[in-house]
Amino acid sequence: MINKNTLPTNFLGCESRFEDSDIVIFGAPYDGTTTFRPGTRFAPSAMRIDSIGLETYSPYFDADISDYKIHDYGDLDLPFGSPNKALHMISETSGFIFKQGKKPLMIGGEHLVTLPSIEQAAKLYPDLRIIHFDAHTDLREEYIGEPLSHSTVIRRAWDILGDNRIYQFGIRSGTREEFYWARDGHTNLCLHNFETLANAVSQISNAPVYLTIDLDVLDPSIFSGTGTPEAGGVTFLELINALKTVSALNIIGADIVELSPHYDHSGASTAVACKVLREVILAMQNF
């Protein structure tokens, strides 16, 4: 039997003091606007526990996260019901981390949790760009009359940043209106893959970037533990190579979202999410 007192309270290798750290991880266990299968609120705690099976060294980056100063702030105690209070708490946390000169790295939770971090980043970085990896456009104006949803999060980010500041990759699902709206020049949308990612990195140059990764960008044959699986996704190695590409950018904050651990009883999806988080940490250090 597992002794609960020995379960990790931080992600593997992320044990530095807050004051000493460059990157601060925190969990946002919220899934109150999930439109299909809920459960992403269990992702942050599941990933911390499963990270014990992960090495701190990445052969992809030839780097070890134990060589860097990373603090795990823990999970926010977010309320159920209306998302407004939850978003406010995430906003306060991200804003505090940013103002301390550190980079927030959030573990969702559903994708709506990204919005308050982007709002805070945009206040400090007026030239902010977004790199968005996802199966879904997330560009709806509203979902069943609600403007705040994991289906609308990138549209709300556009409300903040405007045209030509958002780069979307891996997209393979959305309404016709979303795709047409993006193609009108509002976002830079790359279907199915990362084909134009290197061009985007060149265009963005040294501008500050917020990286948001919906893990359902991966094909469900690799990552089934998510609320809205979409066939036709990228492979794990394609995602890792994409992270190596964006590591040339000035990533000032990031998140990974939409792991629902209990939809994959093998535990493979949580293991994949843990490894992606390790690589994101290293990508944020590379600039």
C-alpha positions as CSV (number, residue, x, y, z in Angstrom):
1,M,0.0,0.0,0.0
2,I,1.2,3.5,-0.9
3,N,1.8,5.8,2.1
4,K,0.1,9.0,1.2
5,N,2.6,10.9,3.3
6,T,5.4,9.9,0.8
7,L,3.6,11.1,-2.3
8,P,5.4,14.0,-4.0
9,T,4.0,17.5,-3.3
10,N,5.9,19.0,-6.1
11,F,6.7,18.1,-9.7
12,L,10.0,16.1,-9.9
13,G,13.1,18.3,-9.8
14,C,11.2,21.5,-9.1
15,E,12.2,22.0,-5.4
16,S,13.9,25.4,-5.4
17,R,12.7,28.2,-3.1
18,F,10.3,30.7,-4.7
19,E,12.8,33.5,-4.1
20,D,15.6,31.7,-6.0
21,S,13.5,30.5,-8.9
22,D,13.2,31.7,-12.5
23,I,10.2,29.5,-13.3
24,V,7.2,29.0,-10.9
25,I,4.9,26.1,-11.6
26,F,1.3,26.2,-10.2
27,G,-1.8,24.1,-10.7
28,A,-5.2,25.5,-11.8
29,P,-7.5,22.5,-11.2
30,Y,-10.7,23.9,-12.8
31,D,-13.0,22.4,-15.4
32,G,-16.2,24.3,-14.8
33,T,-16.8,25.2,-18.5
34,T,-15.9,21.9,-20.0
35,T,-18.2,21.2,-23.0
36,F,-17.9,17.4,-23.3
37,R,-16.1,15.2,-20.7
38,P,-15.0,16.8,-17.4
39,G,-12.1,15.8,-15.3
40,T,-9.2,18.1,-16.0
41,R,-9.3,19.4,-12.5
42,F,-7.5,16.2,-11.4
43,A,-4.6,16.7,-13.8
44,P,-2.2,18.8,-11.6
45,S,-2.2,16.4,-8.6
46,A,-2.0,13.3,-10.9
47,M,1.0,14.8,-12.7
48,R,2.9,15.5,-9.5
49,I,2.4,11.9,-8.3
50,D,3.3,10.4,-11.7
51,S,6.4,12.6,-12.1
52,I,8.2,10.3,-9.7
53,G,8.6,7.9,-12.6
54,L,10.2,10.6,-14.8
55,E,13.9,11.4,-15.1
56,T,15.0,15.0,-14.7
57,Y,17.3,14.7,-17.7
58,S,15.9,15.2,-21.2
59,P,17.7,13.5,-24.0
60,Y,15.8,15.7,-26.5
61,F,17.2,19.0,-25.1
62,D,20.4,17.3,-23.6
63,A,19.6,19.2,-20.4
64,D,18.5,18.5,-16.9
65,I,15.8,20.4,-15.1
66,S,17.7,19.9,-11.8
67,D,20.3,22.3,-13.1
68,Y,17.8,25.1,-13.0
69,K,15.9,27.0,-10.3
70,I,12.2,26.0,-10.5
71,H,9.6,26.3,-7.8
72,D,6.4,24.4,-7.5
73,Y,3.9,26.7,-5.9
74,G,1.2,24.0,-5.6
75,D,-2.4,24.0,-6.6
76,L,-4.9,26.9,-6.2
77,D,-8.0,26.1,-4.2
78,L,-10.4,27.1,-6.9
79,P,-14.2,27.2,-6.4
80,F,-16.8,25.4,-8.4
81,G,-19.7,27.2,-10.1
82,S,-19.2,30.5,-11.8
83,P,-15.8,30.8,-13.4
84,N,-15.3,34.5,-12.4
85,K,-13.9,33.9,-9.0
86,A,-11.6,31.1,-10.2
87,L,-10.3,33.2,-13.1
88,H,-9.7,36.1,-10.6
89,M,-7.6,33.8,-8.4
90,I,-5.6,32.6,-11.3
91,S,-5.1,36.2,-12.4
92,E,-3.8,37.2,-9.0
93,T,-1.4,34.3,-8.9
94,S,0.0,34.8,-12.4
95,G,0.2,38.6,-11.8
96,F,2.1,38.1,-8.6
97,I,4.6,35.7,-10.3
98,F,5.1,38.0,-13.2
99,K,5.7,41.0,-10.9
100,Q,8.4,39.1,-9.1
101,G,10.3,38.9,-12.3
102,K,9.6,35.2,-12.7
103,K,7.9,33.0,-15.4
104,P,4.6,31.3,-14.5
105,L,4.1,27.8,-15.8
106,M,0.5,26.7,-15.2
107,I,-0.9,23.2,-15.2
108,G,-4.6,23.1,-16.0
109,G,-7.4,22.4,-15.8
110,E,-9.4,23.2,-18.9
111,H,-8.2,25.7,-21.4
112,L,-10.1,28.7,-20.0
113,V,-7.6,28.9,-17.2
114,T,-5.2,30.3,-19.8
115,L,-7.1,33.5,-20.2
116,P,-6.2,35.3,-16.9
117,S,-2.5,34.5,-17.4
118,I,-2.6,36.0,-20.8
119,E,-4.3,39.1,-19.5
120,Q,-1.6,39.6,-16.9
121,A,1.2,38.9,-19.4
122,A,-0.3,41.5,-21.8
123,K,-0.2,44.2,-19.1
124,L,3.5,43.7,-18.6
125,Y,4.4,43.0,-22.2
126,P,2.5,45.2,-24.7
127,D,4.2,43.5,-27.6
128,L,3.0,40.0,-26.5
129,R,2.6,37.1,-28.9
130,I,0.8,33.8,-28.3
131,I,1.9,30.4,-29.6
132,H,-1.1,28.0,-29.4
133,F,-0.9,24.3,-29.8
134,D,-4.3,22.6,-29.9
135,A,-6.7,20.3,-31.8
136,H,-9.4,23.0,-31.6
137,T,-9.5,26.6,-32.8
138,D,-11.1,27.8,-29.5
139,L,-12.3,30.9,-31.5
140,R,-16.0,30.8,-30.8
141,E,-17.6,34.1,-29.8
142,E,-19.7,32.2,-27.3
143,Y,-20.7,28.7,-26.4
144,I,-24.4,28.3,-25.6
145,G,-24.6,32.0,-24.9
146,E,-21.5,32.0,-22.6
147,P,-18.5,34.1,-23.7
148,L,-16.2,32.5,-21.1
149,S,-15.5,28.9,-22.0
150,H,-12.7,26.6,-23.0
151,S,-14.2,26.9,-26.5
152,T,-13.8,30.6,-26.5
153,V,-10.5,31.2,-24.8
154,I,-8.4,32.1,-27.8
155,R,-11.1,34.4,-29.1
156,R,-11.0,36.2,-25.7
157,A,-7.2,36.4,-26.0
158,W,-7.7,38.0,-29.4
159,D,-10.0,40.6,-27.7
160,I,-6.9,41.6,-25.7
161,L,-4.2,41.4,-28.4
162,G,-5.9,41.9,-31.7
163,D,-4.8,40.7,-35.2
164,N,-1.6,39.1,-36.2
165,R,-0.4,38.3,-32.6
166,I,-1.7,34.7,-32.2
167,Y,-0.2,31.7,-34.0
168,Q,-2.2,28.5,-33.9
169,F,-0.8,25.0,-34.7
170,G,-2.2,21.5,-34.9
171,I,-5.7,22.7,-35.4
172,R,-8.1,20.2,-36.9
173,S,-11.5,20.9,-35.3
174,G,-13.8,23.9,-35.0
175,T,-16.9,25.4,-36.5
176,R,-16.9,26.8,-40.1
177,E,-17.3,30.3,-38.7
178,E,-14.2,29.9,-36.6
179,F,-12.1,28.7,-39.5
180,Y,-13.4,31.5,-41.8
181,W,-12.9,34.1,-39.1
182,A,-9.3,33.0,-38.5
183,R,-8.6,33.0,-42.3
184,D,-9.8,36.6,-42.5
185,G,-6.5,37.5,-41.0
186,H,-7.4,37.6,-37.3
187,T,-5.0,34.7,-36.3
188,N,-2.2,32.8,-38.1
189,L,-3.7,29.3,-38.3
190,C,-1.8,26.2,-39.4
191,L,-3.9,23.2,-39.9
192,H,-3.1,19.7,-38.6
193,N,0.7,20.2,-38.1
194,F,3.6,22.5,-37.3
195,E,4.5,23.1,-40.9
196,T,4.9,26.9,-40.6
197,L,6.2,27.0,-37.1
198,A,9.7,27.9,-38.1
199,N,8.4,30.8,-40.1
200,A,6.4,32.0,-37.2
201,V,9.4,31.9,-34.9
202,S,11.3,34.0,-37.4
203,Q,8.5,36.5,-37.6
204,I,8.2,36.8,-33.8
205,S,11.9,37.2,-33.4
206,N,12.6,38.6,-29.9
207,A,9.1,39.6,-29.0
208,P,7.7,38.2,-25.7
209,V,5.7,35.0,-26.1
210,Y,3.1,33.2,-24.1
211,L,3.0,29.5,-25.0
212,T,-0.3,27.6,-24.4
213,I,-0.4,23.9,-25.1
214,D,-3.7,22.0,-25.1
215,L,-2.5,18.4,-24.9
216,D,-5.3,17.2,-27.3
217,V,-3.0,18.5,-30.0
218,L,-1.6,15.0,-29.7
219,D,-3.3,12.2,-31.6
220,P,-5.6,10.3,-29.2
221,S,-3.8,7.1,-30.0
222,I,-0.9,8.7,-28.0
223,F,-3.0,10.8,-25.6
224,S,-6.5,9.4,-24.9
225,G,-6.8,11.0,-21.5
226,T,-8.6,14.2,-22.5
227,G,-12.1,15.5,-22.6
228,T,-12.3,16.2,-26.3
229,P,-10.1,13.7,-28.2
230,E,-9.7,14.5,-32.0
231,A,-8.3,12.0,-34.5
232,G,-5.6,13.2,-36.8
233,G,-3.3,14.7,-34.2
234,V,0.5,15.1,-34.1
235,T,2.9,12.5,-32.7
236,F,4.8,13.0,-29.4
237,L,8.1,13.5,-31.2
238,E,6.5,16.1,-33.5
239,L,5.4,18.0,-30.4
240,I,8.9,17.7,-28.9
241,N,10.5,19.0,-32.1
242,A,8.0,21.9,-32.0
243,L,9.1,22.7,-28.5
244,K,12.7,22.7,-29.6
245,T,11.8,25.1,-32.4
246,V,10.0,27.5,-30.1
247,S,12.8,27.3,-27.5
248,A,14.5,30.0,-29.6
249,L,11.8,32.4,-28.6
250,N,11.5,34.7,-25.5
251,I,8.9,32.6,-23.7
252,I,7.8,34.7,-20.7
253,G,5.0,32.3,-19.5
254,A,3.3,29.1,-20.5
255,D,0.7,26.5,-19.6
256,I,-0.3,22.9,-20.5
257,V,-4.0,22.1,-20.2
258,E,-6.7,19.5,-20.8
259,L,-5.3,16.3,-19.4
260,S,-8.2,14.3,-17.9
261,P,-6.3,11.4,-16.2
262,H,-9.1,9.0,-15.5
263,Y,-10.0,8.6,-19.2
264,D,-6.8,6.7,-19.7
265,H,-6.7,3.9,-17.2
266,S,-3.2,2.8,-18.4
267,G,-1.8,6.0,-17.0
268,A,0.0,6.6,-20.3
269,S,-1.6,10.0,-21.0
270,T,-0.5,11.3,-17.6
271,A,3.0,10.0,-18.3
272,V,3.0,11.8,-21.6
273,A,1.8,15.0,-19.9
274,C,4.6,14.8,-17.4
275,K,7.2,14.5,-20.1
276,V,5.7,17.4,-22.1
277,L,5.9,19.5,-18.9
278,R,9.6,18.7,-18.5
279,E,10.3,19.7,-22.1
280,V,8.3,22.9,-21.7
281,I,10.5,23.8,-18.7
282,L,13.6,23.4,-20.7
283,A,12.2,25.2,-23.7
284,M,11.5,28.2,-21.4
285,Q,15.2,28.1,-20.3
286,N,16.7,28.1,-23.8
287,F,16.3,31.7,-24.9
